[in-house]
Structures are given as C-alpha cells and as structure tokens.
Amino acid sequence: MTRIIVLLFMLLFVSGSIIFIVSKSKGKSTINLMILGIEITLVGGIIAIDPNSNLGGIEYIIIFLGLILNIIGFSNDN
C-alpha cells in the first residue's frame, strides 16, 4: 500500500513539474528549453551510473523528464 502511495506521489510530482515548466516556457526560446532538457537528462544519467546512489528508480524518472522536455522543445514553433 505504501509503494502505491509513493508511486502516485511521484507521478503527480513529475506531471506537475512538466506542466509548470511548459507553462513558464511559453515565451522562451525552444533552444533554451532543449538545453534545459539535456542538462536534466545528463544529471539523471550521472546519478544513475553512480554506484553509491540508491534512489530506487527516481533517477530514471529524472532522465525521462529531461527527454520529455527535449521533445517539447523540439516540437515548439517559436
């Protein structure tokens, strides 16, 4: 039961952060949004390959969030 609550909280957090970043980036350049996505992906990748970190899969959610931001930046027409 606790795992389900934690999973739902993480899902809400990721979706809320995506909505927040996309709403703040409406007037921004698409290059800036793509660079932000690349930076988030790199940080998540560094955390994922670190043998001393044990975040229970959160690092892969961080990588996925960066990938989504790259796709949003690529699809925007500014």
C-alpha positions as CSV (number, residue, x, y, z in Angstrom):
1,M,0.0,0.0,0.0
2,T,2.8,2.4,0.8
3,R,4.5,1.7,-2.5
4,I,1.3,2.6,-4.4
5,I,1.1,5.9,-2.5
6,V,4.7,6.7,-3.2
7,L,4.3,5.9,-6.9
8,L,1.2,8.1,-7.2
9,F,3.0,10.9,-5.4
10,M,6.0,10.6,-7.8
11,L,3.7,10.5,-10.8
12,L,1.9,13.7,-9.6
13,F,5.2,15.4,-8.9
14,V,6.6,14.6,-12.4
15,S,3.4,15.6,-14.2
16,G,3.1,18.8,-12.2
17,S,6.7,19.8,-12.8
18,I,6.3,19.2,-16.6
19,I,3.1,21.3,-16.6
20,F,4.9,24.1,-14.7
21,I,8.0,24.1,-16.9
22,V,5.9,24.1,-20.1
23,S,3.7,26.9,-18.8
24,K,6.7,29.0,-17.9
25,S,8.5,28.4,-21.2
26,K,5.7,29.7,-23.5
27,G,7.6,32.9,-24.4
28,K,11.1,31.3,-24.2
29,S,13.2,30.1,-27.0
30,T,13.0,26.5,-27.9
31,I,16.8,26.2,-27.7
32,N,16.7,27.2,-24.0
33,L,14.0,24.5,-23.3
34,M,16.0,21.9,-25.2
35,I,19.2,22.8,-23.3
36,L,17.3,22.5,-20.0
37,G,16.1,19.1,-21.0
38,I,19.7,18.0,-22.0
39,E,21.0,19.2,-18.6
40,I,18.3,17.3,-16.7
41,T,19.0,14.2,-18.7
42,L,22.7,14.4,-18.0
43,V,22.2,14.9,-14.3
44,G,19.9,11.9,-14.2
45,G,22.4,9.8,-16.1
46,I,25.2,10.7,-13.8
47,I,23.0,9.8,-10.8
48,A,22.0,6.5,-12.5
49,I,25.6,5.3,-13.2
50,D,26.9,6.3,-9.7
51,P,27.4,3.0,-7.8
52,N,26.9,4.7,-4.5
53,S,23.5,6.1,-5.2
54,N,20.4,4.1,-4.4
55,L,17.3,6.2,-5.2
56,G,15.0,3.4,-6.1
57,G,14.4,4.3,-9.7
58,I,13.9,8.1,-9.2
59,E,17.0,8.7,-11.4
60,Y,15.2,7.1,-14.3
61,I,12.2,9.4,-13.8
62,I,14.6,12.3,-13.9
63,I,16.1,11.1,-17.2
64,F,12.6,10.6,-18.6
65,L,11.6,14.2,-17.5
66,G,14.6,15.5,-19.4
67,L,13.7,13.5,-22.5
68,I,10.1,14.9,-22.4
69,L,11.5,18.5,-22.1
70,N,13.7,17.8,-25.2
71,I,10.7,16.6,-27.2
72,I,8.6,19.6,-26.1
73,G,11.4,22.0,-27.1
74,F,11.8,20.2,-30.4
75,S,8.1,20.4,-31.2
76,N,7.5,24.1,-30.3
77,D,7.2,26.6,-33.1
78,N,8.8,29.8,-32.0
